[in-house]
Amino acid sequence: MPVNRRSRRTNVRVSTRVLRQKVVTGLLRAGFVALGAVAPGLAARWAEALFFTPPRPKASPHGTPLPEPRLIRLDAAGTRVVVRAWGVGPAVVLLHGWGGNSAQLAAFVAPLAARGFSVLALDAPGHGDSGGRRSSLPEFAAALRAIGTALGPIHAVVAHSLGAAATALAMHRGLSVGRAVFLGPPRDPVDWTRQFARQLGIADDVLGLMQARTERRLGFSWEELNVPAIARDLEAPLLVLHDRDDREVPWSDGHAIASAWPSARLLTTAGLGHQRILRDGDVVERVTAFVAGESIAASPVGWPAACPRPGCQRPAMACGLCLACGFERELFERDGRGLRLAV
């Protein structure tokens, strides 16, 4: 049987990377436990530096070729940010997530420009070609507001992951946006700080000091970042697309945001995860149609339909209902006896 040397090399690289990550995590945990016990303030400063330093984006082989953009440089709360622009017409802003850059949303550029929009792809502070070494959700929001001031009005924002939460914050703070599209949005970035603390063994008092330092430095309250809480006051039409197989931001986050936002609609995809959803042709087509004010299919081909029960937007399973509603029907409704639930 022939040996697949490429597969073996790939497995070795993956194993080496995982081992390296475990070693680094173990060293950081030991460092935070020791430092937090004797100097919690210093441990909080270290935690803040780590948490707010974005990783370098991985090179993607799936890049979409684009014509040469117009480069626009703006000041966002003292940080120079870079915006790439194509087309003419009402402005549509593309905003990436944490650790990403404007190239990740390249698949949306040509379809939106062809519909008569000016497409503005932003590198958030600390990302891509923009300035700054650290970044944060409020700084993402400040950059978006800078675009609104200098290049607005903004017809629509198409935002991924943390960029979606930042868009909600910017709108909550007064940015006028005609329409919004959120792809894989997190409902409460505070959850990420707790996960970060658990992973690195950061004590609760050190985490509290880190959060307080950040609030003073950036001028915000962590409670202000809960998207469903602020969504109730936002009136722009919203389209949420979230994959039920998203391993980075759970589907339930997108569902919670869509449920709280007064004029929101949720479309659930399957098998695209957190990143491939940005390149899927059906996703791009429906986002473009929504931005243009056109009707979109309720259940695109190949996507799971929504549960038909009133008020439930979870994806339907083979039984026709979502898993929770199907289980409830199985337990409590006589007509549902014998219903088989297939995930």
Protein Blocks (a to p, Z undefined) as FASTA:
>chain_A
ZZdfklmmmmmmmmmmmmmmmmmmmmmmmmmmmmmmmmmmlmmmmmmmmmmmccdddddf
kbccddddddddddeehiacddddededddddddddehiafklmmmmmmmmmmnopacdd
dddehiajbgcjbdcfklmmmmmmmmmmmmmccfbdcdehjlmmmmmmmmmnopacfbdc
dehiafblklmmmmmmmmnopafklmmmmmmmmmmmnopafklmmmklmmmmpcbdcddd
ddfklckbcfklmmmmmmmpmbbcddddehkljmlmmmgmklmmmmmmmmnopacdfbdg
hiacddfbghiacdcdfkopafklmmmmmmmmmklgoiacdZZ
